[in-house]
């Protein structure tokens, strides 16, 4: 940009499209899905196995009602110091 003043350089930069940043991870994922188009469907099936489930309200209520309150520091019993072998 030889011979341009600051205002001209600024206008020139504004008119050029900005290069978008793409992380290595994003590039990897995009290429992976391009090479393996069935992955999107596999992903939906796997999600359905673990997450997309109907909630049974009665079972959920029984689970909540069966909760036993716990004291703090349950691993130390009566808060006595832990004995270590000498």
trRosetta pair geometry for C-beta under 8 A, 3 or more apart (Angstrom, degrees):
i j d omega theta_ij theta_ji phi_ij phi_ji
1 4 4.5 -51 169 27 98 131
1 8 7.6 170 -176 112 116 102
1 9 5.4 96 148 -106 156 94
1 12 6.3 171 -113 69 132 166
4 8 3.9 -130 -165 94 100 126
4 9 5.0 130 118 -57 125 78
4 12 6.8 -14 -164 -14 165 141
5 8 5.2 94 51 12 66 104
5 9 7.1 -127 101 -6 32 92
6 9 5.6 -55 -145 37 32 112
6 10 6.3 35 155 -22 65 105
7 10 5.7 -51 -149 33 31 114
7 11 6.6 30 153 -16 63 104
8 11 5.8 -54 -150 37 32 110
8 12 6.3 35 151 -22 65 107
9 12 5.5 -55 -148 36 32 115
9 13 6.4 32 154 -19 66 104
10 13 5.9 -54 -150 35 31 109
10 14 6.4 29 153 -18 64 108
11 14 5.7 -56 -147 37 32 112
11 15 6.4 29 156 -19 65 108
12 15 6.0 -60 -150 35 29 109
12 16 6.8 27 154 -23 62 106
13 16 6.0 -57 -152 29 33 110
22 26 5.1 -124 -170 87 79 125
22 27 5.3 96 138 -60 114 93
22 30 7.9 -35 -168 3 131 144
23 26 4.6 96 54 7 82 101
23 27 6.9 -146 94 -4 43 87
24 27 5.7 -56 -148 39 31 112
24 28 6.2 36 153 -23 66 106
25 28 5.6 -53 -148 35 30 114
25 29 6.3 26 156 -16 65 106
26 29 5.9 -55 -146 38 30 108
26 30 6.2 30 156 -19 65 108
27 30 5.8 -55 -145 37 28 111
27 31 6.2 23 158 -13 64 109
28 31 6.1 -62 -148 41 26 106
28 32 6.1 29 154 -24 64 110
29 32 5.5 -52 -143 34 30 115
29 33 6.4 23 160 -12 64 106
30 33 6.2 -61 -151 40 27 104
30 34 6.4 27 151 -20 63 109
31 34 5.5 -54 -145 36 34 114
31 35 6.2 28 158 -15 67 107
32 35 6.1 -61 -148 40 27 105
32 36 6.2 -27 168 32 65 108
32 39 6.8 9 140 3 94 172
33 36 6.6 -75 -126 66 27 73
33 37 6.9 64 174 -104 65 45
33 39 5.7 -117 -113 63 68 128
33 40 6.5 62 -144 -51 110 95
34 37 7.5 2 -153 -68 22 78
36 39 4.5 70 114 -29 108 111
37 40 6.8 -32 180 11 55 106
38 41 5.5 -55 -165 42 60 110
38 42 5.9 63 138 -23 81 105
39 42 5.3 -55 -142 41 36 114
39 43 6.0 44 155 -28 68 103
40 43 5.7 -51 -150 30 28 116
40 44 6.8 28 151 -17 60 102
41 44 5.7 -52 -152 34 35 111
41 45 6.5 35 151 -18 66 104
42 45 5.7 -55 -149 37 33 111
42 46 6.3 32 154 -18 67 107
43 46 5.9 -55 -146 37 29 110
43 47 6.4 32 153 -21 63 106
44 47 5.7 -53 -148 34 31 113
44 48 6.5 34 153 -23 63 104
45 48 5.7 -54 -153 31 32 113
45 49 6.9 39 150 -26 63 99
46 49 5.7 -46 -156 22 37 115
46 50 7.0 2 160 6 66 106
47 50 6.7 -79 -153 50 31 88
47 51 5.2 -42 -177 40 73 117
47 52 6.0 61 130 -14 85 108
48 51 7.3 -70 -98 57 16 73
48 52 4.5 -43 -121 50 58 122
55 60 6.0 12 -180 -41 104 139
56 59 3.9 46 96 18 117 116
56 60 6.3 162 86 -16 61 86
57 60 5.6 -57 -144 39 31 114
57 61 6.2 34 156 -21 66 105
58 61 5.7 -52 -147 35 31 111
58 62 6.4 30 154 -17 65 105
59 62 5.7 -53 -147 37 32 110
59 63 6.3 35 153 -21 64 106
60 63 5.6 -52 -148 35 30 114
60 64 6.4 29 154 -17 63 106
61 64 5.8 -57 -148 38 31 110
61 65 6.1 27 155 -17 67 110
62 65 5.7 -56 -141 41 30 109
62 66 6.2 27 159 -21 65 110
63 66 6.1 -61 -147 34 26 108
63 67 7.6 50 149 -46 56 87
64 67 6.0 -30 -170 -12 38 116
70 74 5.6 -46 -178 -59 109 138
71 74 5.8 130 69 -81 77 81
73 76 4.8 -31 164 34 104 112
73 79 6.0 57 110 -90 145 88
76 79 5.4 58 116 -102 121 40
76 80 7.0 -174 167 45 92 53
76 82 7.0 -89 -126 -62 95 93
77 80 6.4 -21 81 24 111 96
